[in-house]
Amino acid sequence: MGKLIEIAESQIGVVEEPINKVKYNDWIYNKPTSGSDYPWCGAFVSWCFNEAGMSLGAIDLRRGFVGCPFAVKNIHRWGKLVTVPTEGCVVFYDWNGDGRFDHTGIFVKDLGKGLFEAIEGNTSFKDNSNGGQVMRRSDRKYKYAIFVKPNVLV
């Protein structure tokens, strides 16, 4: 698990330029990409797992996932929902509590008092789900999240 977190940490500070132009999207789509049609939080998570030698496999694309709602709907195909996350679990966020998952990242550790730390792509303090950079977020609340232990971690 350490290698996965090390790889994710090594990406902290990456910023898209222009909108949604990042290597994670180019990798997952296997072609150059940019523009509003290519949000990249899921591509970042998939890329990190792949670089750590633990491919998530085909979820909604051949190399992983980009669509959080699709990935959550099909957890049974690639992982297991867990109530107590461990380092490396994939976290999905439902900011509005509407059952539609908006964002994803990699769980790092519990911080106590209902908070946890995650490393996420395409986030910022101004826009949790489409902020344009890779960040370590230590302000994440369990009440907005679900956690998946990918089959590659079992």
C-alpha positions as CSV (number, residue, x, y, z in Angstrom):
1,M,0.0,0.0,0.0
2,G,2.9,2.3,0.7
3,K,3.8,2.5,-3.0
4,L,0.3,3.6,-4.0
5,I,0.3,6.4,-1.5
6,E,3.9,7.4,-2.4
7,I,2.8,7.7,-6.1
8,A,-0.3,9.7,-5.2
9,E,1.8,12.0,-3.0
10,S,4.4,12.5,-5.8
11,Q,1.6,14.1,-7.9
12,I,0.6,16.7,-5.3
13,G,0.8,20.1,-6.9
14,V,0.0,19.0,-10.5
15,V,-2.3,21.5,-12.0
16,E,-4.4,21.1,-15.2
17,E,-3.5,23.4,-18.1
18,P,-5.7,24.2,-19.9
19,I,-9.0,22.9,-18.3
20,N,-8.9,19.2,-17.8
21,K,-5.6,18.8,-19.7
22,V,-3.6,16.4,-17.5
23,K,-1.5,13.2,-18.2
24,Y,-4.1,11.1,-16.2
25,N,-6.7,11.8,-18.8
26,D,-4.4,11.3,-21.8
27,W,-3.4,7.9,-20.2
28,I,-6.9,6.7,-19.4
29,Y,-8.4,7.7,-22.8
30,N,-5.1,6.7,-24.6
31,K,-5.2,10.0,-26.6
32,P,-4.6,13.7,-25.9
33,T,-7.5,15.2,-24.2
34,S,-8.7,18.6,-22.7
35,G,-11.9,20.5,-22.2
36,S,-15.0,20.4,-20.1
37,D,-15.9,16.9,-21.3
38,Y,-12.9,15.3,-19.4
39,P,-13.1,15.7,-15.6
40,W,-10.3,13.7,-14.2
41,C,-10.6,12.7,-10.5
42,G,-11.3,9.1,-11.5
43,A,-8.6,9.1,-14.1
44,F,-6.1,10.2,-11.4
45,V,-7.2,7.4,-9.0
46,S,-7.0,4.8,-11.8
47,W,-3.6,6.1,-12.9
48,C,-2.1,5.9,-9.4
49,F,-3.3,2.3,-8.9
50,N,-1.8,1.4,-12.3
51,E,1.5,3.1,-11.6
52,A,1.7,1.1,-8.3
53,G,1.3,-2.1,-10.3
54,M,-2.3,-2.7,-9.1
55,S,-4.6,-1.9,-12.1
56,L,-8.2,-1.5,-11.2
57,G,-9.1,-3.1,-14.5
58,A,-11.9,-2.1,-16.8
59,I,-14.6,-0.3,-14.8
60,D,-16.2,2.2,-17.3
61,L,-13.0,2.4,-19.4
62,R,-10.4,-0.2,-20.2
63,R,-7.9,1.2,-17.8
64,G,-10.2,2.1,-14.9
65,F,-12.9,4.7,-14.4
66,V,-13.7,8.3,-15.0
67,G,-17.4,8.2,-14.1
68,C,-18.0,8.2,-10.3
69,P,-21.7,7.3,-10.6
70,F,-20.9,4.3,-12.9
71,A,-18.0,3.1,-10.7
72,V,-20.2,3.2,-7.6
73,K,-23.1,1.5,-9.3
74,N,-20.8,-1.3,-10.3
75,I,-18.6,-1.7,-7.2
76,H,-19.4,-5.5,-7.2
77,R,-17.3,-5.8,-10.4
78,W,-14.1,-4.3,-9.0
79,G,-14.2,-4.0,-5.3
80,K,-16.0,-4.3,-2.0
81,L,-17.9,-1.6,-0.1
82,V,-16.3,-1.2,3.4
83,T,-17.4,0.7,6.5
84,V,-14.0,1.1,8.0
85,P,-11.5,2.3,5.4
86,T,-7.9,1.4,5.3
87,E,-5.0,3.1,3.5
88,G,-5.5,2.8,-0.2
89,C,-9.3,2.5,-0.3
90,V,-11.0,4.5,-3.0
91,V,-13.3,7.1,-1.5
92,F,-16.4,8.5,-3.3
93,Y,-18.1,11.7,-2.2
94,D,-21.8,12.6,-2.4
95,W,-21.6,16.3,-1.5
96,N,-25.4,16.9,-1.8
97,G,-26.6,13.7,-0.2
98,D,-28.6,13.0,-3.4
99,G,-27.2,9.6,-4.0
100,R,-25.2,10.8,-7.0
101,F,-21.5,10.5,-6.3
102,D,-19.6,13.6,-7.5
103,H,-15.9,13.0,-6.8
104,T,-13.3,10.4,-5.8
105,G,-9.9,10.1,-4.2
106,I,-7.6,7.8,-2.3
107,F,-8.0,7.3,1.4
108,V,-4.8,7.9,3.4
109,K,-5.8,7.9,7.1
110,D,-8.3,8.7,9.8
111,L,-7.8,12.0,11.6
112,G,-10.4,11.6,14.3
113,K,-13.4,13.8,15.1
114,G,-15.2,12.6,11.9
115,L,-12.4,13.7,9.5
116,F,-10.0,11.8,7.3
117,E,-7.2,12.5,4.9
118,A,-7.3,11.7,1.2
119,I,-5.2,12.5,-1.9
120,E,-7.4,13.6,-4.8
121,G,-7.1,14.9,-8.3
122,N,-9.2,17.7,-9.8
123,T,-9.9,19.4,-6.5
124,S,-9.3,22.7,-4.7
125,F,-10.5,24.6,-1.7
126,K,-12.8,26.6,-4.1
127,D,-14.3,23.6,-5.9
128,N,-14.1,20.1,-4.2
129,S,-15.1,18.2,-7.4
130,N,-13.6,20.2,-10.3
131,G,-10.8,22.3,-8.8
132,G,-8.0,21.5,-11.3
133,Q,-5.2,20.2,-9.1
134,V,-3.9,17.3,-7.1
135,M,-4.1,17.9,-3.4
136,R,-3.8,16.3,0.0
137,R,-7.1,17.0,1.6
138,S,-7.2,16.8,5.4
139,D,-10.7,18.3,5.7
140,R,-12.8,15.4,4.4
141,K,-15.8,14.3,6.4
142,Y,-17.0,10.7,6.7
143,K,-20.7,11.8,6.4
144,Y,-20.2,12.6,2.7
145,A,-18.2,9.5,1.8
146,I,-18.3,5.8,1.0
147,F,-15.3,3.6,0.8
148,V,-14.3,0.8,-1.6
149,K,-11.6,-1.7,-1.1
150,P,-10.6,-2.6,-4.7
151,N,-10.1,-6.3,-5.4
152,V,-6.4,-5.6,-6.1
153,L,-6.0,-4.8,-2.4
154,V,-7.5,-8.0,-1.1
